[in-house]
Structures are given as C-alpha cells and as structure tokens.
C-alpha cells in the first residue's frame, strides 16, 4: 500500500474561500475585475500598509509592470538577485533590458549589500534594483535601501515568497518604490494563480491597472493609444484570495513551527544547517531549507531520493540565475573573492516539506527519513 503523499507546499483552503467564490457565482461576476478584486486590493493594502495595490494574474506580471512603470527599456541595466526563481528577472528581458546579477550573502541568503555596492560602482547608470526576500526571509533592507538611495536607483522588492514577513516591524514589499507578491498555488496563501503590485504611489498603481487591462483608453469605443496587457486578476480568483487572507497569520505561525521543528530535530547533526534567519526581521518561513556541510559525503540528491522513495516531495534550492544558460554572458558580482555564496547554497541545499497541513506524524516521518540518511 502506497504511503500518504506529503507535499512540499500545497494550497490549504478554509471556510471563507468557498463563501466568496459562491458569491461570485451567485452574482454571475466571474470575469476579470469585480467587487472581490477591488476588495482584495483594499484588504492587501491595509494588511501590508503598502498604500495602494493592483491585483494581477501573477507575481511575474507585477514585476513586469513595475519595470514598465519605471521606464526601463532596451539596453538599460537592472541589478537583480541571482539566487532566485527566473520569474524575478525574466520581466527585465521582456523590455529588452539587461539583467546584472548580484550574489547572496551568507547571513540571510539574500542580496549581498557588498556585492550590490560594487555592481552599482561598475554600473552607475543602472535603472533599478530587484531584491528578493528568499524563502520568506527578509533581506538586509537598511543596507540595501541606503545603497540604492545613495546611488539614486529605485528598488523593486520581490516579496513573492515573503508575504507577512516583516523587517523591523514593517511588512516586506513596502520599502521599495514597488513591491510585489505572488499567490501561486504553493505560496503561503493562494488565489490558485495571481499576484499583487503595491506602492505608496497612487498614480502609479492606477496606471498599472490601466496597463493590465489592455491599456484601453477612456472612450466609448475600443481605442488604444499604447500597448497594454491582459494582466488583471479574475473576480473568482480574488474571492479565493480574500478568504485566504483571513488565514494568512495562521499559515505563517504554522510555517514558523515547521521550521522550528526541523531545526530542533537536526540540532545534533553537525553536517546539517537550516536556512538562516535575519535577526532584524521575522520570516514567514515559506519553505524550510537545509544545507549539508561540504565535507559531508551525504548529498542533497541522496536526501531528496530517500524522501521521494517514501512518497514525500522535496525540491532543490533555486539554481542561481548567473549559472543559467539563458543568462550566459550577463555580468555577475560575487560576495566572495572566489566562487559565490549562491552557488554554494545551491550545490549543498534542498527545500524540505513545508506544507501547513503537515501533522506531527508527518513531521516525524520526514525527520526520521532525513536522519536515517545521515546514519542517525
């Protein structure tokens, strides 16, 4: 008999989602835009303190619109976190701009302020910085913000993985000129697919909504003076999101407990280190990750294979963007004199099952398998 499947991170529904979706069906408001979309924007802006919000089809769409709104175009340089998913930097290329990749630092795994400073010194004409809060851990925002302000370069915060995480008591995604969140199916809350662009600039968010609805001019007939996009969230998806938002703090608490459980369970295995936390912030622990000491004969693949053999999903750490074939030839600024922090984490790490539905028995099963790989 096949053992119960344990997922890396899957959607978790509660009672409110169905209520809001049913309301959309009952009123026949299924198509994009609608009362749930406006309400979700208002509720997200209020929860995060971001100011204003535009509900979109994906976090990637939110980054793309942030890039557009900053006037970034062909040949412009944008400094991007290297250790991330490709959606963080692909929108730079949509506008034929050029990504320049910045390494992580070991304290939080996020963008290295030292490497960022060197990158800006070599590329003083950079048009923006895109900083990711990796796996839900806040970056060193004070240092990064200071560097960006000194250079006169706007910051886009990719908080796709860090919704509800805070830095010095303030929500991630609210420090930069723009912030983005993702509601993909594996995120801390989901709309099945979707994202959000936030900013203190009300006019910028209004323009984002305009661009996201095919840039239709305010005329009775269909008139377009510029290129737009089909990026708006549907009313049904927004209904799911409104229900999910009510459980966001609960999900964060459960994710944090999963991380603490792993950390305590592996404390006696010197070769295992959990992904580090920023002492100046509170992570949402979207995914709990571990790295294995370089001298240890156990590999991440061996751990992932052992878990998969027992019907348990895990995942490699993101492969840094500067190592991706599609970005070969792009500039990269390392935190180290030799090698890179991001590459070391990628080679030695993996993401552990972090589903908020994990029971005590599920966690014991996962931990027992991992410990067994290390002979414990």
Secondary structure, DSSP 8 states (H G I E B T S, - for coil): -----B-SS-----HHHHHHHHHHHHTT--SBSSHHHHHHHHHHHHHHT-SEEEEES-HHHHHHHHHHHTT--TT-EEEEESSS-THHHHHHHHTT-EEEEE-B-TTTSSB-HHHHHHHHHH-TT--EEEEE-GGG----HHHHHHHHHHHT-EEEEE-TT-TT-EETTEETTSSSSEEEEE--TTSSS--SS-EEEEES-HHHHHHHHHHHBTTB-SSSS--BSS---B-B-BHHHHHHHHHHHTTHHHHHHHHHHHHHHHHHHTTT-TTEEE----TTEE---SS-EEEE-TT-S--HHHHHHHHHHTTB--EE----GGGSGGGTT--EE-SSSSS-HHHHHHHHEEE----TT--HHHHHHHHHHHHHHTT-
